[in-house]
């Protein structure tokens, strides 16, 4: 049986260099002075202290994520990693202590030099109406200067509109829909999360080495449709073909039987699955019931640590793509994230921990780069084209469309039983450069980037 399982998912240092001032010259004496004793040696002047960051008033950040809804499993990654990222970037834990618990606190205060950064946290339950409500409260009542969030791509689209209306920069983490920095792009939206295309480009490197003919299923909303388009483009450029039209099912689908019947009858060699949330359980059950699991290979990027043992138990030995696993990068930020997640939360970093930490580092680096000026114009000016170091290494905010160019990974699954979710053997690192997907009216911003697809056609 062929089984292939894989998941459809900058410190600007400021220093003031002071010139030594020579003593004022005195008029030349008319006679040589009489020296009665040796002059007393004076100590070399000590260097004046380096000036630090100063903010006229506290900087306010609004973090919106899912702590209670269908995607709360991913919201938990963001809650802990954002706070650890703030600590890493500022050098000290926040006022909430070493471990942030949303049931105990909705605010965490950090300080860097003479600048206070207040983080206000809100739960939107991955519901767009809730997202709008909490976003407006953060903007109108708390007067936040920066927004960060959220998990659901649909809810993120709502958040984008509100941020633009208020001229407040939004850093998207971890939502992945292409549309966020594509057709829904605005100059106030940035991201530290990857997009669908980056997932597909990374995954197709591994996928097309084993299979050449595919069919795919995805949820019927922006994230799913964007992922399907990206996989079709990226895998086709690698020589793959698709046996049938892409299949889309409502996100709340519980019975996947008719969809699996279509896949079983497609004649494809492997089926690509893009899905997020609990529906993956029902989808895989239907695949088993309809004989798809026995007769076709599964293509999906590796998923979060919690669900890997359930869905990939029979795929040990498989090589596939993943957007982040703590075992792949080797740098100080990732070391800090691994050590502190384990020490404080009892788990190793999971799929979206890097996104949350990167968002926090970007917040601090933007405040520093703007010299404490947190007006919307100042912040978006320094964020565009920014480069900073995080747990995945260098993150580049592409100026054309604000896509976050970042490392992604190809890993080999070697077990699903390690208590610290150390499931993989490292294979390779990729750094996907997706096409520019801006709307036609903004096409000029894309410059020399491929437009609309990887081929630019």
WOGISUL-V870580 format. One record per residue. N is the residue number from 1. RES is the residue in one letter. NEAR is the number of other C-alpha atoms within 8 Angstrom. Layout:
n=N res=RES near=NEAR
n=N res=RES near=NEAR
This chain:
n=1 res=X near=6
n=2 res=X near=7
n=3 res=X near=11
n=4 res=X near=12
n=5 res=X near=14
n=6 res=X near=15
n=7 res=X near=12
n=8 res=X near=13
n=9 res=X near=12
n=10 res=X near=11
n=11 res=X near=6
n=12 res=X near=7
n=13 res=X near=4
n=14 res=X near=5
n=15 res=X near=7
n=16 res=X near=6
n=17 res=X near=5
n=18 res=X near=6
n=19 res=X near=4
n=20 res=X near=4
n=21 res=X near=4
n=22 res=X near=4
n=23 res=X near=4
n=24 res=X near=4
n=25 res=X near=4
n=26 res=X near=4
n=27 res=X near=4
n=28 res=X near=4
n=29 res=X near=6
n=30 res=X near=4
n=31 res=X near=4
n=32 res=X near=5
n=33 res=X near=5
n=34 res=X near=4
n=35 res=X near=5
n=36 res=X near=4
n=37 res=X near=4
n=38 res=X near=5
n=39 res=X near=4
n=40 res=X near=4
n=41 res=X near=4
n=42 res=X near=4
n=43 res=X near=4
n=44 res=X near=4
n=45 res=X near=4
n=46 res=X near=4
n=47 res=X near=5
n=48 res=X near=5
n=49 res=X near=4
n=50 res=X near=7
n=51 res=X near=6
n=52 res=X near=8
n=53 res=X near=11
n=54 res=X near=9
n=55 res=X near=12
n=56 res=X near=6
n=57 res=X near=6
n=58 res=X near=9
n=59 res=X near=12
n=60 res=X near=13
n=61 res=X near=13
n=62 res=X near=15
n=63 res=X near=12
n=64 res=X near=15
n=65 res=X near=16
n=66 res=X near=17
n=67 res=X near=12
n=68 res=X near=9
n=69 res=X near=10
n=70 res=X near=10
n=71 res=X near=15
n=72 res=X near=11
n=73 res=X near=8
n=74 res=X near=11
n=75 res=X near=12
n=76 res=X near=10
n=77 res=X near=14
n=78 res=X near=16
n=79 res=X near=11
n=80 res=X near=13
n=81 res=X near=15
n=82 res=X near=14
n=83 res=X near=12
n=84 res=X near=12
n=85 res=X near=15
n=86 res=X near=15
n=87 res=X near=12
n=88 res=X near=11
n=89 res=X near=10
n=90 res=X near=10
n=91 res=X near=7
n=92 res=X near=8
n=93 res=X near=11
n=94 res=X near=13
n=95 res=X near=7
n=96 res=X near=11
n=97 res=X near=7
n=98 res=X near=7
n=99 res=X near=8
n=100 res=X near=10
n=101 res=X near=6
n=102 res=X near=7
n=103 res=X near=5
n=104 res=X near=5
n=105 res=X near=9
n=106 res=X near=9
n=107 res=X near=9
n=108 res=X near=11
n=109 res=X near=11
n=110 res=X near=15
n=111 res=X near=11
n=112 res=X near=10
n=113 res=X near=7
n=114 res=X near=9
n=115 res=X near=14
n=116 res=X near=12
n=117 res=X near=12
n=118 res=X near=12
n=119 res=X near=12
n=120 res=X near=12
n=121 res=X near=11
n=122 res=X near=10
n=123 res=X near=10
n=124 res=X near=15
n=125 res=X near=14
n=126 res=X near=15
n=127 res=X near=10
n=128 res=X near=11
n=129 res=X near=7
n=130 res=X near=10
n=131 res=X near=15
n=132 res=X near=11
n=133 res=X near=8
n=134 res=X near=12
n=135 res=X near=12
n=136 res=X near=10
n=137 res=X near=9
n=138 res=X near=12
n=139 res=X near=11
n=140 res=X near=7
n=141 res=X near=7
n=142 res=X near=8
n=143 res=X near=8
n=144 res=X near=11
n=145 res=X near=14
n=146 res=X near=12
n=147 res=X near=14
n=148 res=X near=13
n=149 res=X near=14
n=150 res=X near=16
n=151 res=X near=15
n=152 res=X near=10
n=153 res=X near=13
n=154 res=X near=10
n=155 res=X near=14
n=156 res=X near=15
n=157 res=X near=10
n=158 res=X near=11
n=159 res=X near=11
n=160 res=X near=13
n=161 res=X near=8
n=162 res=X near=11
n=163 res=X near=14
n=164 res=X near=13
n=165 res=X near=7
n=166 res=X near=7
n=167 res=X near=9
n=168 res=X near=13
n=169 res=X near=15
n=170 res=X near=14
n=171 res=X near=13
n=172 res=X near=15
n=173 res=X near=15
n=174 res=X near=14
n=175 res=X near=14
n=176 res=X near=12
n=177 res=X near=13
n=178 res=X near=14
n=179 res=X near=11
n=180 res=X near=14
n=181 res=X near=16
n=182 res=X near=12
n=183 res=X near=9
n=184 res=X near=11
n=185 res=X near=11
n=186 res=X near=8
n=187 res=X near=7
n=188 res=X near=12
n=189 res=X near=16
n=190 res=X near=15
n=191 res=X near=15
n=192 res=X near=15
n=193 res=X near=11
n=194 res=X near=16
n=195 res=X near=12
n=196 res=X near=15
n=197 res=X near=14
n=198 res=X near=11
n=199 res=X near=15
n=200 res=X near=14
n=201 res=X near=14
n=202 res=X near=16
n=203 res=X near=15
n=204 res=X near=12
n=205 res=X near=10
n=206 res=X near=12
n=207 res=X near=11
n=208 res=X near=12
n=209 res=X near=7
n=210 res=X near=6
n=211 res=X near=10
n=212 res=X near=10
n=213 res=X near=11
n=214 res=X near=15
n=215 res=X near=15
n=216 res=X near=12
n=217 res=X near=13
n=218 res=X near=15
n=219 res=X near=13
n=220 res=X near=10
n=221 res=X near=9
n=222 res=X near=11
n=223 res=X near=13
n=224 res=X near=14
n=225 res=X near=12
n=226 res=X near=13
n=227 res=X near=16
n=228 res=X near=13
n=229 res=X near=8
n=230 res=X near=12
n=231 res=X near=13
n=232 res=X near=9
n=233 res=X near=10
n=234 res=X near=13
n=235 res=X near=16
n=236 res=X near=10
n=237 res=X near=7
n=238 res=X near=9
n=239 res=X near=8
n=240 res=X near=12
n=241 res=X near=9
n=242 res=X near=10
n=243 res=X near=10
n=244 res=X near=8
n=245 res=X near=6
n=246 res=X near=9
n=247 res=X near=8
n=248 res=X near=10
n=249 res=X near=10
n=250 res=X near=8
n=251 res=X near=8
n=252 res=X near=5
n=253 res=X near=8
n=254 res=X near=7
n=255 res=X near=8
n=256 res=X near=11
n=257 res=X near=9
n=258 res=X near=7
n=259 res=X near=9
n=260 res=X near=12
n=261 res=X near=9
n=262 res=X near=8
n=263 res=X near=13
n=264 res=X near=11
n=265 res=X near=6
n=266 res=X near=9
n=267 res=X near=7
n=268 res=X near=13
n=269 res=X near=10
n=270 res=X near=12
n=271 res=X near=14
n=272 res=X near=11
n=273 res=X near=12
n=274 res=X near=15
n=275 res=X near=10
n=276 res=X near=7
n=277 res=X near=7
n=278 res=X near=7
n=279 res=X near=12
n=280 res=X near=9
n=281 res=X near=7
n=282 res=X near=11
n=283 res=X near=11
n=284 res=X near=9
n=285 res=X near=8
n=286 res=X near=12
n=287 res=X near=13
n=288 res=X near=10
n=289 res=X near=7
n=290 res=X near=11
n=291 res=X near=9
n=292 res=X near=12
n=293 res=X near=11
n=294 res=X near=8
n=295 res=X near=8
n=296 res=X near=14
n=297 res=X near=13
n=298 res=X near=13
n=299 res=X near=12
n=300 res=X near=14
n=301 res=X near=14
n=302 res=X near=12
n=303 res=X near=11
n=304 res=X near=8
n=305 res=X near=9
n=306 res=X near=5
n=307 res=X near=8
n=308 res=X near=12
n=309 res=X near=10
n=310 res=X near=6
n=311 res=X near=8
n=312 res=X near=10
n=313 res=X near=10
n=314 res=X near=6
n=315 res=X near=10
n=316 res=X near=10
n=317 res=X near=7
n=318 res=X near=11
n=319 res=X near=11
n=320 res=X near=17
n=321 res=X near=16
n=322 res=X near=18
n=323 res=X near=11
n=324 res=X near=12
n=325 res=X near=11
n=326 res=X near=10
n=327 res=X near=7
n=328 res=X near=8
n=329 res=X near=10
n=330 res=X near=6
n=331 res=X near=9
n=332 res=X near=7
n=333 res=X near=10
n=334 res=X near=14
n=335 res=X near=10
n=336 res=X near=9
n=337 res=X near=13
n=338 res=X near=11
n=339 res=X near=9
n=340 res=X near=10
n=341 res=X near=14
n=342 res=X near=11
n=343 res=X near=8
n=344 res=X near=8
n=345 res=X near=8
n=346 res=X near=7
n=347 res=X near=8
n=348 res=X near=11
n=349 res=X near=14
n=350 res=X near=11
n=351 res=X near=13
n=352 res=X near=12
n=353 res=X near=13
n=354 res=X near=14
n=355 res=X near=13
n=356 res=X near=17
n=357 res=X near=17
n=358 res=X near=13
n=359 res=X near=16
n=360 res=X near=13
n=361 res=X near=15
n=362 res=X near=10
n=363 res=X near=9
n=364 res=X near=11
n=365 res=X near=13
n=366 res=X near=11
n=367 res=X near=12
n=368 res=X near=10
n=369 res=X near=9
n=370 res=X near=11
n=371 res=X near=9
n=372 res=X near=12
n=373 res=X near=9
n=374 res=X near=10
n=375 res=X near=8
n=376 res=X near=11
n=377 res=X near=7
n=378 res=X near=10
n=379 res=X near=14
n=380 res=X near=11
n=381 res=X near=7
n=382 res=X near=11
n=383 res=X near=10
n=384 res=X near=10
n=385 res=X near=10
n=386 res=X near=10
n=387 res=X near=9
n=388 res=X near=12
n=389 res=X near=11
n=390 res=X near=13
n=391 res=X near=14
n=392 res=X near=14
n=393 res=X near=10
n=394 res=X near=11
n=395 res=X near=14
n=396 res=X near=11
n=397 res=X near=16
n=398 res=X near=12
n=399 res=X near=8
n=400 res=X near=8
n=401 res=X near=12
n=402 res=X near=13
n=403 res=X near=13
n=404 res=X near=13
n=405 res=X near=12
n=406 res=X near=12
n=407 res=X near=12
n=408 res=X near=14
n=409 res=X near=15
n=410 res=X near=16
n=411 res=X near=13
n=412 res=X near=12
n=413 res=X near=14
n=414 res=X near=10
n=415 res=X near=10
n=416 res=X near=12
n=417 res=X near=7
n=418 res=X near=8
n=419 res=X near=5
n=420 res=X near=6
n=421 res=X near=9
n=422 res=X near=8
n=423 res=X near=10
n=424 res=X near=10
n=425 res=X near=8
n=426 res=X near=9
n=427 res=X near=8
n=428 res=X near=7
n=429 res=X near=8
n=430 res=X near=9
n=431 res=X near=9
n=432 res=X near=11
n=433 res=X near=6
n=434 res=X near=8
n=435 res=X near=12
n=436 res=X near=13
n=437 res=X near=12
n=438 res=X near=16
n=439 res=X near=9
n=440 res=X near=5
n=441 res=X near=6
n=442 res=X near=8
n=443 res=X near=10
n=444 res=X near=6
n=445 res=X near=7
n=446 res=X near=13
n=447 res=X near=7
n=448 res=X near=4
n=449 res=X near=7
n=450 res=X near=11
n=451 res=X near=14
n=452 res=X near=10
n=453 res=X near=11
n=454 res=X near=11
n=455 res=X near=6
n=456 res=X near=8
n=457 res=X near=6
